[in-house]
Amino acid sequence: MAMVLSVPAIQQGVPSQIMAAGARVEVCALYLPGRRATPEALLPGIGVAAPPEMAAAMMANDTAI
């Protein structure tokens, strides 16, 4: 199952809790360039989503947004 979170949720430490439960956490491909940051700015274990893969995950029947 995929879960899409807003930026405020990400800023509140939710990613660590989600990863601890075994989920994959990724930021939007536009997030880092928009902040003039690189993937090194992310918490360990957080990746950068590929748009086609993220779109497919968001459209899956078992996804909660």
Secondary structure, DSSP 4 states (H G I P E B T S, - for coil): --B---HHHHHTTHHHHHHHTT--EEE-TTHHHHTT--GGGSPTTEEE--HHHHHHHHHSTT-B-
